[in-house]
Every structure is written in structure tokens, then in C-alpha cells.
Amino acid sequence: MNRAFSPERRADLLVKQMTLDEKVAMVHGVKPIPVKGYVGYVPPVERLGIPALTLADGRAAVGNGARDITLFPAPIAAASSWDVSLLAEYGRELGQEQWQKGTNVELGPTIDVVRVPEWGRTFESYGEDPYFNSRMAVAEIEAIQSQGPIADANMYVAMQQESNRFKEDSRVDERTLEEIYLPPFAAAVREGHVGTFMCAYVKTNGVYSCENDFLERGVLRQQFGFDGWVMSDWGATHSTIDSALHGLDQEMPDDKFYGASLKAAIEKGEVSTAALDDHVRNILVTMFRQGLFDKKQTGTWASNARRPEHDAFSRYAAEQGTVLLKNDKGILPLAPGTSIAVIGTSGGKTPKALGGGSSNANPPYIVSPFDGIAKRAGSADKVTYADGTDLIAAARDAHNADVTIVFANTAETEGSDRPDLTLPNNQDALIAVVAAAAKKTIVVLNTGGPVLMPWIDKVAGIVEAWYPGQEDGNAIAAVLYGDVNPAAKLPLTFPHTADQIPTPSKEQWPGVDGQSQYSERLNIGYRWYDANNVAPLFPFGFGLSYTTFKVSHLAVSPATADAAQAITVIVDVSNTGSRKGAEVVQVYVGHPPANGEPPHQLRAFAKVELNPGETKTLTLTIDGDSFSIYDESIHRWAHMPGSYEIFAGTSSRDLPLHAAVQEQ
Ligand code: BGC
């Protein structure tokens, strides 16, 4: 308990005092959980002053049935702000509520790169780009841990589908793994100083994640220098000896493999005491580092974690995450006095504010879009509501209103992928019927990922509001009426058609004979569309505003750089419209063809607010490692000399400015 000692020294001293039973008890959860709440629990060791570990889910709210919490927008919505300071606030408020609830390990964030657009957990993640996800992950992890709980970055790794998730084997080559799927996890260690990782249900190249030596000991420990602990996803442990020898520190949620069987394996010498000590030490070092031995945590599961500021931030985050995709003839923002027909179940009766599975939560309230719009419209305007189950009634409302707003949704959840990207429950037909009857139609989507839009030419406006959390109706009303000028951008690509996506074959997803072939290799997300020269419906990085912007005067320095040298990018951005607004300037790097990389890849971005007519000069940094590739022949990253192109613009498909950098 001497705080003057380092966490490592304290852990070493403590491990020496522990009996075999105490050590074994440290490396697994217990079921049933003896205290109320939490989804994972490791009992305290009172004799030695080791506190209990209390683990709770929480991607957009404290989960596991907790009451008196705030429901924030889904992570994909928060990430659509492209604002790392927003993600930091998101993490702070989530971490604060967890700590208040007595949680000391928060099971989040989900940082996996989205590969398959149908993936049921897309809404839990940030998007389809490794660099983008890394930035978001670092901001959220640091913020969670600043509030008390240890963050648990998940799911490690190559966990990109729910179909067959307990057995699926992700067949992915080493270069693709290193360049696409591992970077957020590397950043979580090196920059986010994350305390724990959750190893995934799936196998990677034939070996379950939680006993995968290459992933756990090779990549995490040796390559990234991780010294926290790896816990298994709930039921993702498959062995005692293999897991204990190949990197799993802690089994969750119970002791199927790490209880009596681990003790027996140690007594028989099949697993050494030194190996067990390492696992225990990884847990204790992290607990010491995070202050769990030194800080008193007074909150319990029954505590009220809500605060008025959190309601306000939930709304702010939803507004900042709402992406304006189409706005023909300036139909938005809505003019005062407009009569409105709100249509669709998620527009009124059953708002779609959160995703399913371990992200499920008990929000204190959900403002429905109809309530939010009616309140904002005031008494002067007429706002009607029809859930759309009666097509004739919906068409009549639409016909009578100046503007019709159809709310369409998907019910995305952990545990299953969507069968395809079509809106379910005949919502495409509803939109088509309503659009034919309406004077002007706006579609608001409450989805966790992309959907197809066969009706796109029949509607004047489209807004992607994701799963917006408890302030759903207030946030969408603020955007539709222009109280907030939308400034969000898509963190993943929306395709035109089902077969346009990077993973169209069964072999890729959901897999054949239990294997999913990552045969698209580096070309996931926008990389695929660019490499194949096909225009998506809405590209990665795209999002409209009620004003307009222009980027100009790109300059990069130095124009000739050495290995690992960072490049400074200077670019002007101007608000060329008549409203205050914010733009996200995006910088992509194009490798020399010999490197065999996708055409261009995001390597820097910055969001800036501008008054009408205002110009600001932005300075961004491209890290030196942007000019490397993973060389499979030496199993290492290698800096690659050659001529690189730097592109700047406002989406992955709108990059008007180019410059060159010569890497030596
Ligand atoms: C999920 C994890 C979650 C755990 C505990 C698992 O099914 O994959 O993300 O943290 O359950 O609820």
C-alpha cells in the first residue's frame, strides 16, 4: 500500500503474498454475482486489501439493466462528429456514470474497424477506417480512464461479423491484419494507455482469439508493449492450458477453464506458477496504475448517475452526429410556418434511439421525433403523426402537409447481422407511397450502418440520425429547423446496391464452412470503391451543411522527408455561404504504386467552425508512419521511399487539392 512505489513494484510485492487459491481467484469472474448489478465480478481479497473488480457494459450508457443513467447517442453517431473533443466528453461522461455506479472496469469502447456493412455491431464501432478509429479510440479511452474506471477495448480482433460469431474463423493475411484491423488496438495501447482488452469470440487463422499466441503475446505484448490484462469475452475462453500459456490473463464471466482446472494444471506442472503470476501481475499492475487500491469508490449500482449536464451533452452529441446527406433546393432547414406530416414508427410510437445486445440500456426518457418536432414547431404550425402501418392514412397526411418527414429504421443488434442492406418491414414501400403523395419528402434514417435507398430520387432531403439516444426528437428537430447547422460526416461508405460492397461473396461474409475469407485484403470501405473506381451512393467523409465551404492553398513541408519524419500540411478553408457552420478538412495519403496500397488513405483531419465569409488556415500533421507498409517477408513495418501524393478536401471523394512528398 506504499504509494511511493511504482505500480509494478507494488504488484510484485503483492503477488508474493498471495496463496495459489487467491491467485487463481483473481484470473476469473464468478457467477452468480454476489452484489447487485454488473455483468462481471471478481471478489475482493480482503486479507490483502485487493478490491473487487466490478465490470459493466457501456458503449452508449451504463448497461446491464442499470437505472438512473443517461443514454447517449450510439458510438457511430458520436464518431460522425469527426470531433475528438466530443469523443473525449463522451468518454468522460460515460466513465463518470460508470464510476458513480460502482463500476471499476467499463466494457468499452468497441474499436474494431467495420468490414462488413451488415455487421450487427456496426453502431457500436466508430467506422471503417483504421486511422479514424484510432483517433476516436484514443480520445474515448483516455477520457473513460480519467474518471476512475479502467477501459476495456474490444473486441480483439478480426471480429467483424455476428453470424456464427462463436466459431467463425477469420482468414486474414498478416499485412491486412497489421494495416487495417490492428491500428486502433495499437493506438489504444501506445496513446490511449488502455488497461484491458477483451479477446473476441472468433478465431483468427484457425486459432481462437483468447488462446492465439500470435495475437496475444506476439502482437499485443511484444509488438505493442501492452502491459495491462486481457480478459475473454463472455464465454470466449476455450481451454485451460492453451489459454494460460498463450496470453489470456482472465476468464469471463466464470471459472469454466480458469478455476479448478487451472489450479489442477498448476499443481501438475502443466502451467507454471510463473505463468500464473504473470497473469495476476498484469491485472494488479493495471489496478494499481488506475488507482483502484488508493481511491475510495463510494457509488453503488443503486446510485443515481444522472446529471443535468449529461442530458444536455447527450443532445449536443446527437446533433453533432446527425449527417445531412441530401438537401435538394434547400428544402432544409424547414421554414417557420411549414405544416408537417411525421410518418413512421420510429418517428413517434417507438423511437429507435439505441442498438441491441450488450449495448442495451434503460434510458430515463426518450424524446420521440414527433414530440421534438411538434414542440419546436410551436402552436402556429400543424404537425400530424401517422405510424405508417395504414398506408392510405399516411398518404393522406402526406398529401395535406407542406413537408412530409418519414422516419425509417433498422433494429441492429449484437448477436445477428442484418440479412442485407435493405430497410426492413416494407419501409422502402412506405417511403415510395408517401413520397408519391407528398408535396416534399424528407427521410430521416435511424440506422446503425448503411442502408440502400431505392427511393432516393423521389425525396428532397435525407438525414442519417443513427441511434441518437434519449434526446432523439429534440436533436432531430434542432437540425431540421436549422437551430443547429449540421456538420457531421459519414464514418463509413453507403453503397448504391447490395453487390457494390467490398464483401459481396459468401466466402467473405458470412463465410463458408465456418471460414470468412478476408480476400478483399486492404480494400475495405472507401478503399474498395476507390480501387475499383466505382462511385458509392454516399462516400466516407461525406456530409452536407446549410452553408458551403471551399478548401484552397494546400502546402506541405518538408517536400522531401526522411523516414518517420512528420509532414506538416497547411490548408485554407473558407465558409462561402451565408450561415455559420463547421467543416471537416480531411487529408489522405496516396502511396507510390509500387507499395501496393489502396489509392488513398485518411491520415489527418480537423474540424473548424467558420462565420460566413471567414477563412482559416489549418495546420495538420501527417505522422511519419504514414509512409510505411507492413512487410510480411520480415514481419515488420517498413518505411518505403518514393513519391507520395497528399490529397486534401472535404470527403474521400472530394479531394480537389494535391501536393507531393518525396520520402527518402
Ligand atoms: C459481448 C461483450 C459484452 C459481454 C458482457 C458479450 O456477449 O460480446 O461485448 O461486454 O457480452 O455483456
Residues whose N, C-alpha, C, O or C-beta is under 5 A from the ligand:
A	BS01	BGC	V39 D57 L107 D233 W234 S358
